[in-house]
């Protein structure tokens, strides 16, 4: 007698991430995608993230630094395992913005300075208009601020992560003083 035997191949399961360099900021959402199989089961630090299913994606926004993700794939009863992706998670900076004028209400041309802290690079915006390029300079002089009420914002960057801080400001026009005399020819 002859016995016909079918040997199915173990699937070559691949895993990719929506973040190209696998370096994110805390709270960022990442989608992992499995390929090369029919059914998938994702694992985060070795713990299953659901049952084997036809869904080939796993999305999370709660990764912590150094956590690993891999996927097992099943086709025709054979199971393959992908390589592991380890994600670096950087903390977002805590950016602060202070002003040398305590109440942020001053006159046009007054020497007022905004100072940022908590990051390594800063980009300032006045009334949503960028004030130069991002740099390590953490101060902004208000001598040329336009008259009006608006927001001064700073976006701080550290380890490719950003955060912002803002202050509402009112810049008053310098009044135009005039004088008259009751004597017409003075």
DOTORSE-62599 format. One line per 5 residues: number of its first residue (from 1); their letters; for each residue x, y, z of C-alpha. Coordinates in steps of 0.05 Angstrom, whole numbers. Example, Ala and Ser with C-alpha at 12.3 -4.5 7.8 and 13.67 -1.06 7.14 Angstrom:
BEGIN
1 = AS = 246:-90:156 ~ 273:-21:143
REM end
This chain:
BEGIN
1 = XXXXX = 0:0:0 ~ 22:71:-14 ~ 7:128:34 ~ 3:199:6 ~ 34:249:55
6 = XXXXX = 27:325:48 ~ 79:367:85 ~ 58:440:90 ~ 112:493:96 ~ 121:533:159
11 = XXXXX = 99:603:141 ~ 153:657:137 ~ 120:709:181 ~ 143:781:176 ~ 129:839:224
16 = XXXXX = 132:913:207 ~ 118:976:247 ~ 85:1041:227 ~ 145:1076:258 ~ 205:1067:212
21 = XXXXX = 260:1072:264 ~ 221:1042:322 ~ 235:1103:365 ~ 173:1139:389 ~ 150:1187:443
26 = XXXXX = 108:1163:502 ~ 35:1161:483 ~ 48:1157:408 ~ 5:1106:371 ~ 41:1050:333
31 = XXXXX = 11:998:288 ~ 47:931:279 ~ 29:892:216 ~ 40:817:205 ~ 48:786:136
36 = XXXXX = 64:719:105 ~ 9:678:138 ~ -67:668:141 ~ -79:677:216 ~ -41:720:266
41 = XXXXX = -31:726:341 ~ 9:785:369 ~ 52:784:432 ~ 75:843:474 ~ 133:826:520
46 = XXXXX = 113:753:511 ~ 40:763:532 ~ -13:748:480 ~ -53:808:455 ~ -113:767:433
51 = XXXXX = -131:701:401 ~ -107:675:334 ~ -148:711:281 ~ -147:735:209 ~ -132:806:232
56 = XXXXX = -60:822:215 ~ -52:887:255 ~ -40:906:327 ~ -45:979:347 ~ -24:1008:414
61 = XXXXX = -8:1076:445 ~ 16:1050:512 ~ 85:1022:496 ~ 140:1034:547 ~ 214:1037:533
66 = XXXXX = 245:971:511 ~ 181:932:502 ~ 182:878:448 ~ 129:857:398 ~ 127:795:355
71 = XXXXX = 73:757:317 ~ 59:684:307 ~ 27:665:241 ~ -11:602:223 ~ -24:574:154
76 = XXXXX = -49:504:137 ~ -38:483:209 ~ 34:505:211 ~ 59:561:256 ~ 116:609:243
81 = XXXXX = 142:666:287 ~ 167:733:264 ~ 229:770:286 ~ 219:814:347 ~ 213:890:343
86 = XXXXX = 239:927:405 ~ 214:999:410 ~ 251:1056:443 ~ 202:1103:478 ~ 227:1172:494
91 = XXXXX = 192:1216:545 ~ 160:1280:520 ~ 193:1342:550 ~ 157:1384:602 ~ 162:1452:570
96 = XXXXX = 151:1515:611 ~ 146:1588:588 ~ 157:1647:634 ~ 154:1722:621 ~ 193:1779:654
101 = XXXXX = 127:1817:656 ~ 85:1784:711 ~ 16:1795:681 ~ 35:1792:606 ~ 4:1861:594
106 = XXXXX = 54:1912:569 ~ 64:1969:520 ~ 92:1964:450 ~ 167:1972:451 ~ 175:1952:525
111 = XXXXX = 235:1908:539 ~ 201:1842:558 ~ 233:1773:553 ~ 200:1705:546 ~ 242:1647:572
116 = XXXXX = 228:1574:556 ~ 254:1512:593 ~ 248:1437:596 ~ 274:1418:527 ~ 338:1424:485
121 = XXXXX = 310:1461:424 ~ 256:1514:420 ~ 211:1545:367 ~ 173:1608:387 ~ 108:1632:356
126 = XXXXX = 75:1700:365 ~ 3:1703:343 ~ 15:1636:306 ~ 74:1665:267 ~ 141:1630:274
131 = XXXXX = 196:1673:303 ~ 258:1647:267 ~ 280:1575:263 ~ 281:1524:319 ~ 346:1528:359
136 = XXXXX = 377:1519:427 ~ 361:1592:443 ~ 309:1592:497 ~ 292:1667:500 ~ 249:1713:458
141 = XXXXX = 250:1789:465 ~ 183:1823:459 ~ 207:1892:435 ~ 176:1883:366 ~ 111:1849:385
146 = XXXXX = 50:1877:348 ~ -5:1914:386 ~ -63:1869:405 ~ -84:1809:446 ~ -59:1741:424
151 = XXXXX = -18:1679:445 ~ 57:1671:452 ~ 75:1597:444 ~ 138:1556:448 ~ 147:1486:422
156 = XXXXX = 203:1449:456 ~ 238:1388:427 ~ 281:1336:462 ~ 298:1266:436 ~ 252:1277:376
161 = XXXXX = 193:1289:423 ~ 156:1355:428 ~ 112:1392:477 ~ 88:1463:481 ~ 71:1519:529
166 = XXXXX = 36:1585:517 ~ 18:1652:548 ~ -37:1699:530 ~ -9:1769:520 ~ -37:1839:511
171 = XXXXX = 8:1891:479 ~ -20:1961:485 ~ -4:2018:438 ~ 36:2076:465 ~ -12:2134:471
176 = XXXXX = -1:2196:429 ~ 0:2255:476 ~ -19:2325:454 ~ -23:2393:488 ~ -60:2456:472
181 = XXXXX = -59:2525:502 ~ -115:2575:515 ~ -68:2629:486 ~ -71:2621:411 ~ 0:2646:396
186 = X = 29:2619:462
REM end
